[in-house]
Amino acid sequence: MKYFITEAERKELHSTCLFEVQKGTYHDRYWCEDSICLHADIFDELKLFELFHTALPHFDYYGRTEVHPENWEVLLLLSHNYGDEKEAAILELESWVENCFKVENAFTICGI
């Protein structure tokens, strides 16, 4: 993947300056094995805050944000309007999200 990394890859970095995307609602712990992560530098370089805040008005850069299927659809739809790396990053997340929604009714973005 170009933008997101697995939890195993995050461990190798020895870094916590990443957004963690967890399946389901927050699990009372961070860095779950089936999570994927996006480095805060990439998030900031791509200027994803505007997209996330528009699609998810409750988005919390430093806290936890639950994303339900209807929220995901808005995020995905709005990303198409940009047609640049913002869209590419969201599309990279799409397969993981689809698999998540097969078993969960939400995923949680854990801020930095």
C-alpha positions in Angstrom: 0.0 0.0 0.0 1.2 3.5 -0.7 -0.5 5.4 2.1 -1.6 3.0 4.8 0.5 0.4 6.6 -0.4 -2.6 8.7 0.0 -2.8 12.4 3.0 -5.1 11.9 4.7 -2.4 9.7 3.9 0.2 12.3 5.6 -1.8 15.0 8.8 -1.9 12.9 8.7 1.9 12.7 8.6 2.2 16.5 6.3 5.1 16.0 3.0 6.2 17.4 2.5 9.3 15.3 -0.1 7.6 13.2 -3.8 7.5 12.8 -5.0 4.0 13.7 -8.1 2.7 11.9 -9.7 -0.1 14.0 -12.4 -2.4 13.1 -15.6 -1.8 15.1 -15.8 0.6 18.0 -12.8 1.5 20.1 -11.5 -1.6 21.8 -10.2 0.1 25.0 -6.6 -0.3 23.6 -4.6 0.9 20.7 -2.6 -0.8 18.0 -4.8 -3.8 17.3 -3.3 -6.5 15.0 -6.0 -6.1 12.3 -5.8 -2.3 12.3 -4.3 -0.2 9.5 -2.5 3.0 10.1 -1.8 6.3 8.3 1.2 8.4 9.3 0.2 11.9 10.5 2.7 13.4 8.1 0.9 11.8 5.2 -2.4 12.9 6.5 -1.2 16.5 6.8 0.7 16.5 3.5 -2.4 15.3 1.7 -4.5 17.9 3.6 -7.0 15.2 4.5 -8.4 17.2 7.4 -10.7 19.3 5.2 -12.1 16.1 3.5 -12.5 14.2 6.8 -14.1 17.2 8.6 -16.5 17.8 5.8 -17.6 14.2 5.5 -17.4 13.5 9.2 -18.3 16.8 11.1 -17.5 14.9 14.4 -14.0 14.0 13.2 -11.5 14.5 16.0 -7.8 14.8 14.9 -6.6 13.9 18.4 -9.4 11.7 19.6 -11.6 8.8 18.4 -14.1 9.1 15.6 -16.6 6.3 14.8 -17.4 5.9 11.1 -20.6 4.1 10.1 -21.5 2.9 6.6 -23.5 6.0 5.8 -20.5 8.2 7.0 -18.1 6.1 4.9 -20.3 6.6 1.8 -20.1 10.4 2.3 -16.3 10.3 2.7 -15.9 8.1 -0.4 -18.2 10.3 -2.5 -16.5 13.5 -1.4 -13.1 12.1 -2.1 -14.1 11.7 -5.8 -14.6 15.4 -6.0 -10.9 16.0 -5.3 -9.6 13.4 -7.9 -6.0 13.7 -6.6 -4.0 11.9 -3.9 -6.9 12.5 -1.4 -9.1 10.3 -3.5 -6.3 7.7 -4.0 -5.7 7.4 -0.2 -9.4 6.9 0.4 -9.7 4.4 -2.4 -6.7 2.5 -0.8 -8.8 2.2 2.4 -11.9 1.0 0.5 -11.2 -2.8 0.5 -10.3 -2.8 4.2 -13.5 -0.9 5.0 -15.7 -3.2 2.9 -14.2 -6.2 4.8 -14.8 -4.5 8.1 -18.4 -3.8 7.4 -19.0 -7.4 6.6 -18.6 -8.1 10.4 -18.9 -4.7 12.1 -21.3 -1.8 11.9 -18.5 0.8 12.2 -14.8 1.4 12.3 -13.0 3.8 14.5 -10.3 6.3 13.6 -8.0 6.9 16.5 -6.3 10.2 16.2 -2.7 11.0 17.1 
